[in-house]
Amino acid sequence: MDNPEAASNVLSQAEVEAILASVTSAPEASAPVVGNKSKAGATHSVQAYDFRSPVFLTPGELRRLRIRHEEFVRGLSASISLYLRMEFLLQMSKLETISYRNMLESLPVPSHLTLFRLNPLHGICLLDVSPRLGLTMIDRMLGGPGHSVKNEREFTDIEKEVLQNIIGLVLKEYAASWLRYQKLDWEIIEHENTARFLKIVEPDEVMLFLEMEARFGDCVSSLRLIIPYQTIENLVDQIMKEISQDQLKSPALGLPANLAAPLYSVPVPVSAHWNGFSISLRELKNLSIGDTLWLEPSKCQSATVQLGALPKFSANVKRDHRNLSLVLNSKLT
């Protein structure tokens, strides 16, 4: 080359092979990358973050949502039991946020999917009923025992119409569970037998996934409720704001400042207890009226003062010619 500076920037074949070898032997992307120590001596580490499966809810929000949905599950179990006139047990088995792509991969095939809306909220939600559970409930509603249904098949048109009564009951209960924060009306859009070709949101959209284990007769199967998080995000915010307001409004515990308040007139029994001696059951059985019990003076110099049945203070015992008194010296925790 005519330009010597440009020629010096060209890598040789050996240098290129060395760079490729270092890239090939680099650690995997999921492994933590540990940096150098800072000036203060602390070591910083970098962890890989999966943006396709984010942790969307804080532990506090997830805990409040779990409490809210456990109340919904208990109410739904009672409502379906009354409707079918047979015990229908429901128990929450899973409540989490999951991407729409992963949710589609987790749903079994075949399944009975109901697409519905919670007006006036935006977004399409899903209710998944396993075929065996649906057929068992249909058998009960048509006069059967609701027992020994082993089929796993798609529903006929008549069976879909019969099952829609139960589906409507589930959606009604779920809409009513949010009534404290907003009045919701449910609307069924359509039914599908597979989720493979559904595209109600983008693949990376975060969904709230509620899975319930149902026990009906000899059938143990699942009932799933899948809702886009954006649909109920405003409702979750209202729950968290309500908790913050309750914490601010909660009065501080303690006695009233006014000494003339009725609370100060409540009588509280006070008693003092000594641990002066021990006695066997045989000796206790032989006791009779008139016997004398000797107390050790060294152990009678301190006592425990109880307010009601709770020990509250330790005290020193003082005696004069006529009186016996207690001097409080410490408070018991």
BAGUMI-599696 format. One record per residue (C-alpha): residue in three letters; x, y, z. Coordinates in steps of 0.5 Angstrom, whole numbers, plus 500, padded with zeros to 3 digits. Each point is the difference from the previous one (the first is absolute). Example, Ala and Ser with C-alpha at 12.3 -4.5 7.8 and 13.67 -1.06 7.14 Angstrom:
residues 2
ALA525491516/SER502507498/
This chain:
residues 333
MET500500500/ASP502507499/ASN498503506/PRO504496506/GLU495503506/ALA494496496/ALA505494499/SER501500508/ASN493499501/VAL499494496/LEU499493505/SER504494498/GLN497493499/ALA503498507/GLU497506503/VAL493499497/GLU500492502/ALA502503507/ILE494504501/LEU495495497/ALA503495505/SER499505506/VAL493501497/THR498493500/SER503498507/ALA496506503/PRO495499506/GLU493498498/ALA495506500/SER496498506/ALA507500505/PRO501505504/VAL505505498/VAL505502506/GLY503507499/ASN506503503/LYS501502507/SER498508501/LYS504505504/ALA496498506/GLY502493499/ALA493497499/THR499495494/HIS494502495/SER497494496/VAL495500494/GLN495495500/ALA496499493/TYR493502500/ASP494497496/PHE496505497/ARG495495497/SER498498507/PRO500506504/VAL498500508/PHE495505499/LEU497500507/THR503501506/PRO499495506/GLY495505503/GLU496501494/LEU500492499/ARG498499507/ARG494505500/LEU498497493/ARG500493503/ILE496502506/ARG495503495/HIS500493496/GLU499496506/GLU494503502/PHE497499493/VAL502493499/ARG496499507/GLY494503498/LEU500497493/SER501493503/ALA494501504/SER496503494/ILE501494496/SER499495505/LEU493504501/TYR499500493/LEU501492499/ARG497498506/MET507496502/GLU506502503/PHE505503495/LEU507502504/LEU505505497/GLN507502502/MET505505497/SER506496498/LYS503506496/LEU500507500/GLU506503496/THR501505494/ILE503497494/SER501502492/TYR494498495/ARG505496496/ASN502496506/MET493499502/LEU498497494/GLU505495500/SER498498507/LEU492499498/PRO498493499/VAL497497494/PRO494499499/SER497506504/HIS494504500/LEU502507500/THR495506501/LEU502507497/PHE496505504/ARG501508502/LEU499503507/ASN497507498/PRO501505500/LEU508498501/HIS504499493/GLY502493498/ILE498493499/CYS501495506/LEU499492499/LEU497495505/ASP503493499/VAL495494502/SER503493499/PRO496495496/ARG499495505/LEU498505505/GLY495503495/LEU497494498/THR499498508/MET497506501/ILE495499494/ASP499493502/ARG497503507/MET496506497/LEU497495495/GLY497495506/GLY506496501/PRO504498506/GLY506504498/HIS505494501/SER504495496/VAL501505494/LYS507498497/ASN499503493/GLU505506497/ARG497502494/GLU497506497/PHE493503502/THR494499495/ASP496506498/ILE495498505/GLU505499506/LYS503507499/GLU493503501/VAL499496506/LEU507502503/GLN499507498/ASN496501507/ILE506498504/ILE504504496/GLY496506501/LEU499499508/VAL508500500/LEU501506496/LYS494503504/GLU504498507/TYR506503497/ALA497507498/ALA497500507/SER506499503/TRP503507498/LEU493504502/ARG504503505/TYR504504495/GLN496500494/LYS494497497/LEU501495495/ASP496497494/TRP502494497/GLU499498493/ILE501493496/ILE503501494/GLU501493497/HIS503493502/GLU506497497/ASN503493501/THR507501499/ALA504506502/ARG506499495/PHE497505495/LEU497505504/LYS503507500/ILE497505505/VAL506503502/GLU507501498/PRO505493502/ASP504504505/GLU494503504/VAL499499507/MET494496502/LEU497498507/PHE500493501/LEU495497505/GLU500492500/MET494497505/GLU500492501/ALA493498500/ARG497494504/PHE493497497/GLY498493502/ASP506496498/CYS503505495/VAL506504502/SER502505494/SER501507499/LEU497507499/ARG504506497/LEU499507500/ILE505504495/ILE499508500/PRO505505497/TYR503504506/GLN499506496/THR492499501/ILE500500507/GLU506504502/ASN496506502/LEU496496505/VAL507497503/ASP502508501/GLN494501503/ILE501494505/MET507503502/LYS497507501/GLU495497504/ILE505497505/SER505506500/GLN494504502/ASP498495505/GLN507500503/LEU499508501/LYS493500503/SER502494505/PRO500504507/ALA506499505/LEU499495505/GLY500502507/LEU496503506/PRO496506499/ALA503507503/ASN495502504/LEU500496507/ALA493501501/ALA498495494/PRO496494502/LEU506496498/TYR503502506/SER495497504/VAL500493498/PRO502496506/VAL506495499/PRO502495505/VAL507500502/SER504494504/ALA507499502/HIS503493500/TRP506497503/ASN504493499/GLY501498507/PHE500493500/SER499494496/ILE496493502/SER499494498/LEU493497498/ARG500495505/GLU501505506/LEU495504496/LYS495495501/ASN502499507/LEU498507502/SER494502505/ILE497506503/GLY505503505/ASP507498497/THR505505500/LEU504501493/TRP507503501/LEU503505495/GLU507501499/PRO501508502/SER506501495/LYS494498494/CYS495504503/GLN504507499/SER498501493/ALA493499496/THR496500494/VAL495505499/GLN494498495/LEU495504497/GLY494495499/ALA503494498/LEU506503496/PRO507501504/LYS502508499/PHE505502506/SER505497504/ALA500503507/ASN504499507/VAL496498506/LYS501505506/ARG497498507/ASP500505506/HIS496498507/ARG493501497/ASN500500492/LEU503496494/SER501505494/LEU503499493/VAL505504497/LEU500500492/ASN507499497/SER499498493/LYS495499495/LEU499493497/THR500500492/
